[in-house]
Amino acid sequence: MATVRIIAEDRALNAPGEIREFLRPFGIDYDCWPVAGRVDRDASAAEILQAYAPEVETLKARGGYITADVVDVTPEIPHLQAMLDKFNKEHRHAEDEVRFVVKGRGIFYIHPEDATGPLFSIQVEEGDLINVPAGTKHWFDLCADRTIRAIRLFREKAGWTPLYTGDGIASQYEPLCFGPRYLPGGGPAVENFDQPALFRELQALGGAGKTASPAPPEVTIRFGGALVLLDIEGTVSPLAYVHDVLFPYARAHLAAFLERRGTEPAVLAAVQTMFTEAWSDTAATHEPRTVSDIVALVNELMDRDAKQTGLKQLQGLIWEEGFASGALKSVVFPDVPPALAAWVAQGRKVRIFSSGSVHAQRLFFRHTDAGDLSRYLSGHADTTTGPKRVAASYAAIAAAAGVATSEILYLSDVTAELDAARAAGCATALLVRPGNAPNPDHTHPVLRSFTEIEMMQPQ
C-alpha cells in the first residue's frame, strides 16, 4: 500500500481513500489492485500482462494509451545507477506516467506548480497503481532493494523522455521508503533508508527537526551525578540511520575512496589495524596488496557487524567526505538537543562512548539535523578505550573525565553494555527507541526519552 508524505507538515497518509483525496487536486490518479493470488510476482512479462488484461484495456480506453509493457529492474542490471540518474532529477514528461507495481517499490517526489501545494512524496509498492499526468514536475527513484517490476502504459514511449527543469531541488530530498518497523505504535513507518541526507523524511522517527513535547512524561529516574555518558545508535540516533544509511554509504564509496586516498597515512594505518585485528598473529605476514583485498575484508566484517577498531577508523574517514560534501547529515531524536543543552547548563559533563571511531563520532555530532551539537560534548571514547561490554572500559572513561564511576549515568540500548557499566559502579538506564531490538530480561530502568530523566542538583 502506498504512503504519501507531506514533508513540510510532517504528515503521512496511508489509507487509500485519504491518498486519493489528497492526490486528486494535482490530477494524480491512484488505485490498488490485488497481486497475491492473482499472479506470481516473478511470472513472465507476458503472464503478468495477461493476468491484468481487463484492467489494462480499461486504462487504455480511458487514457488513450496504445501499448503496455512490463519493466523489470534489479540490482544486477548493468549500469543501473546511470539509468536511475535519468529520472532522479526534477523533470517533466510529455505524456502521463502510468505504473502498476507487481513487485518491489519506488518513490515519486511531486513538486506542484506555482506553490499550489506542498512538495510531497508518494512511495508505491506491490499492488499500487499510479498515474502522474503529463507536465507534472517530479522525480523518481528506487528504494534500498533497488528492485521494481511494474506494468507501464504509453501513448508513445518517446513521451517518457525526461524534460529536465534545471532545478536542483531533488538533491535535498533523497529517497526514503516506508514500512512497518520503526514508528511507535506499529503503524506505517520507516523501513528502509536508501541514501544519505535523509533527515527531512526522518521526522517520522522523531528527527530533531521536530521539537520535543512540551509536556514531559512521568519521571522514570533521578540522577544527581556529574557526567552523562551516551551511546549513539539506538540511544541518540535511530538504529536504522546507522545501519541503513551510514553503513551502506561506507560500502558504496569504499572502493573509490581507496583508489583515491589509499596511500594516505591515516588510511594505511586504519587498513593495517583492520588486518592485524582480523588475522591476529598471522597479520605480520599478510600484507593487503589490492583494493579488492581490502574491500573483501571490509564487507566480511560489516556483514557480521564487527566492532573492530580498524574498520571503524576506515568507515569514519569515508563518512568524513560524505559529511563534508553534504551527502550525509546525521539524525538525532528530538529530545536529544534540549537535553544536552540543559545538562551542560546545569554544570554536567556529557561524553560519548560508541564503537564508532572518535573521529566518526565528532563528525556525527557536528552535522546533525539539529545543527552542530558537538559544543555540548566534553569527550569521546571508542574501542581504543576498551570493549563496551567490559567494566574496565567505564573505569577508564571515568578516570579520563576526572570523576568517580558513581558519578556517571550511562544510557544505552544494549543491556550487556549496561551490565558492564553497572559492574564498574555507574548508574544505568536502557533506552527503548523506535526500531531498537528487544533485549533479554534485565533490571535496568527503562526510558523512552531523555525527558524521563529528572536531573538533581550535582553534589
N, C-alpha and C positions, 0 to 999 in steps of 0.2 A: 504494500500500500504506500502511496506517495506521502511525502511530507513537504509542506510549504513552510518556509521560514521568512518572516518579515524581520530582517536583521536589525534595523534601526529601532524597532519596537520590542525586540527580544520576545517575539511571539511565534509560536508554531501552530500549524493547522494539520490535523491528521485524519479527521473524518471526511469521507468522500464528499458529502453534501456541503460541508464548510469549504472544502477546496474548490469545488465547482463554483460556489457562490463568489468566492474571492477572485477567482480567475476570470469570471465572465466579463467584467468591465474592460479587461485587457484583450478580449477576443480569443482567449486561450480555452480550448475545449479539453475536458478531462473526463475519463471514464475508466471503469475497471472491468476486465474480462477474466474469467477463470482460466488457470493454466493446469493446476493439479487435476488429474482425471480427464483432461481434455487432450493433452499432447505431451509426449516425452520432451523435456527441456533440451535434450541432446538429439532429438529427431532430425532428419534431413530437412533442408530448406523446403523441399517440395512437400514433405509431410506436414510441416508447420503451416505453409500456405493453404494446403488442402483442409487442415483442421479448422482454420478460421476463414474459409472461403465465404461463408454467408456474411460475416461482419465486414470483410474486406470489400465485397461487392457493394454493400450498403454505403461504405465510406466513399468508394469510387463514384457512385451515383450522386451522393450528396455534395462532394467536393470537386468533382470533375477530374479526378485522378485517373491516370491512364495505366500505370504499371505499379506492381508491388514486388518487393524482393525481401530477403532476409539478410541482414548484416550480422556477421559473426566475428566479434573482436575478442581476442585472448592475449595474455601477456606474451605468448610465443610468436605473435605476428612480427615479422621483420620490420624495423623502422617504425614501430608503433608510436613512439613519442613524437616523431615527425608528423605522423598522421593526426595525432591528437592536437598538436600545436596549431593545426589549421583552424581548429574550432574553439580553442580555449582563450581566444582574444575576442573582444567585443566586435560583433558583426551583424549584418542582416542577411536574409536570403530573399531572392526574387519570388519564391513561392513558399507555401506552407511547409513546415517541418512536422511530419506526422510519424510517430513511432508507437508501436505496441511492444512492450518488453516481455520477452519469454523467459529470459534468464539474465542474471547479473543486475547491475544498477549503474546509474549515471546521474548527473546533476546539471540542471539548467540554471543559469542566472538570468533574470529578466530585468532590464533597465528601462522603465517606462519613459515615454517621450515627454519632454517639457514638464517634468516634475508632476505628472498627472497621478503619480502614486509612488510609494516607496520601492526601492530596489529589493527584490526578493529572490529566493532560490526555490527550485522545485526538484526534489530528489525523487526519481522514478525507479521502480524496481519491478520484479515479476508481477505481471497482471495489470500494469498501468498503461493506459493509452493516453497520449498527449498530442495535441495539435497546436503548435506555435505558429501563428499566422505570418504570412509574408510581410516583410518590412519591420518586424519586431527586433529591437536591439537586444541582443542576448549573447551568451557564450555557453559552451557545454564542455564537460569533462567527465571522465570515468572516476569510479571510486577506487578504494585501495586494492581490490582484487583485479582491477583493470580488465573486467570481463563484461560483455553485454551481447545478447542475442536479441534482435528486435526486427519486427516487420516494419518496413518503410513503404510509404506510398508517394508517388510522384506524378506530376503532370509531365515534367521532363526533368531528368536527373541534373541537367545543367543548372536548373533553378536552385539547386542546393550549393552552388558555388558561393563561398563566403565573401560578402562585400564588407570589408573592414571599415569601421568608423574612425579609426585612428585614436580613439580614447583609450588611455592606458588603465582604465578603472578595473579591469579584470585582474590585474596584478595584486589588487588589495583584497581579493576575495577568493582565496584558494579553496579547492573543493573539500567539503565535509559531508559525510553521509551518515544517516541516522538509523538506529535500530533499537533493540530492547535492553541494552546492557547497563547504561551508566547513569540515567537520571533517577533521582529518588522517586519511590513510589511505583517503579516498574513500568512507567508509561513510555511513550516514544522518546527516544533519547539518542545520545551519541553512540554509534557502534564502531565506526572506522574513521580515523583521522588520516586523510590521504596525503596531504602535503604540508610543508611548513607554513607559517604565517596564518594559522587558523584561529587566531584569538577572537575574531569578530563572532564567529559562529559558536565558539566555546562558551558563550554566555549561557547556553542551555545547561552547561555543567556548573554554572555559577562563577564564570570568569570574573576577574576583578573589575571589568568594565561596568559591572553592576555594583551598587552599593550594598553593604551588608544590612540585614534587617535592623531597623532602629530599636526594636524591642527585643533585647537579648533573652534567650531561653533560660530555663531554670539552671542555676549554677550546679555543675557536677563536681568540680573540685576547687579547692582553695590552695593557693601557693604563695609563700612569703619569702622564697629564696632569691638568690642574686642573679641566676643565669637560666635562660630558657634555651634548650638545645633541641634543634629541629631536624628531622629527616626531610627530604624533599618529595619524592614521588609517593603519592597516596596520602601525603600529610599536608604539604604546602600546595602541591600541584596535582591535577588529575593523573592517576596512574596511566591512563590511556595516552596522555600527552607525551609522556616519556617513551612508552613502548610503541606507540603508533605514529609518532611524529619524529622525535629526536633519533630514535634508533634507525628507522627506515632512511632518514636523511643521511646518517653516517654511512649506511650500507651503499646507498645510491651514489654517493660522492667519493667513496673510498679510493677506487682505482685512479680516478682522475687526480685526486689530491696527491696520491703517492707519486704519480708521474711528474707532477709539478714541483712537489716540495719534499720528495723522499730523501734527498741528501742533506736537508737541514738538520742541525744538531738536535733540536728538540724532537723532531720526528724520528730520527735514528735512535735516540735514547728510548723513546716510547716503544718502538718496534723491538729493540733489543730486550727491554724489560719484559715485554709480552712473550717473546720466545723463551726467555730464561725461565719465566714462571710456568710456561706451558710444558717445557721439556725438562725442567728441573736439572738434574746433574748431567744430562747429555747436552745441555744448551751450549756449552762451550765449543762443542764440535759441530753444532748445527747453525750455520750462518744462513739466514734468509737471503736468497740470491735474486729473486724476481718479485715483481709486483704480485704475480699470481700466487706465490708462496704466502705472502702477507695477507692477501685477500682471503685465501682459503682458511687461514688460521683465524682471522677476524670473524668470518662467517660461522666457523665452528664454535668459537667462544660465545658469540652473540646468540646462536641457536639455543645454547643452554644457559643464557643469561648469566655468564660468568662474571663475578665481581672481582675482576683482575686488574691490578694497578696499571700495567702497560696498556691494556685495552682501553681503560677509561681515559688515560692520558691521550691516546691517539684519537678517541672519539671527541674529546674536548677541543683538540686542535682543528678538527674538521668542523665542529659546531661553531668555532670562533669565526670562520669565514661566513657561515650562514647568518649569524647574528650581525656581523659587520655589514653584510650586504642588504639586510632587511628581510631575507628569505625566511629567517626564523624569528619568532617572538614568543617568549615563554608565557605560560598561562598560570595564574595563581587563583586559588579560591577567594571569594570576595571578602571573607572575614580576615584574611591574612594581612593586607596592608594596614588597616586600622589597628590590628592587634600589635604588629611590630612597632608602629609609631607610639602606641600607648605604653608598651613595655619599656621602650627606651626612655620615654618622657618620665617614667617612674624611677629611672635610675638603674634599670636592669640591663644586663648584657644579653644579647641574642647571638648564638653561634649555630653553625650548620654542621651536621655530621651526615655525610652521604657517601655512597660507594662511588659516585661520580667524582672525577678529579677536582681538586680545589679550583683549578683554572676553569673548568666547566661550571662549577657552582657559581663563581663570580660572574661569568657570562650570563648565566641564567637569571640572576637577580638584578643585573644591570639592564636587562632587556625584557621586562615583563609588560603585560597589558596594562598594568597599573603604573608604569613608569619605572624609574631606577629605584629599586628597594635596597640596593647594596649599602646605602648610607646608614641603615639600621643595624648592620651586622658588624660584630666586633671580632669575628674569627671564623675559620673554616677548618674542618678535618675531613680526611678521606681515608682510604685503606692504607695509606702510608703510616697513619697513626696506629692502625690495628684493625682487625676484623670487627664488624659491628655486632657480632654475637659473642664477643669476648669481653668480660668485665674489665680487664686491664685497659682496654681502649678508652673507657669512660673515665677511669682514673687518670689516664694520660691527658685527656681533654681538660679535666678539672685542674690538673697541675699547670697546663699551658695557660688556662684562663685565670689562674691565681685564686681559685675558690675551692672549697671542700666539695666532695661529691654530694653531700647532703644539701648543698645549696643549689643543686641542678634539678630542673624538671625536664625530662626527655620525652618528646612527643613523636610517635612513630605509628605506622600501620602494621608493624610486624611484631608479634608477641615475643619471638625469640630474641630480638634486639632489646625489647623492653625488659625481658628477664635478665639479660646481661647487665643492663643499666641499673636495674634494681639491686642485683647482686653486688654492684660496685658502691651502692649507697644512695643512688639517685631516686628522686620521685619520678613516677612514670604515668603516662596515660596513653591509651590506644585510640587512634583516630579512625573512625569508621566513615569514610568518604564515599561518594558515588563511584561505583566501579571497582572498589577495593575487593581483594579476595577475602573469603571467610577465613577466620583464624580458629585454631583449636581452643579448647577450654582454657581459661586464664583467670587471673584475679586482679588485672589492671583496671583502673577506672576507664570508662568508655566515653569518648567525646565525639560529637558530630560537627563541632565548630569550635574555634578558639574562643568564641563568645561564651562558651560554657565554663570558662576558667575565671574565677574571681581572684585577682591578684591582691594579696595583702601587702601591707607596708613592709618593705625589706627590713630585716633585722640589722 
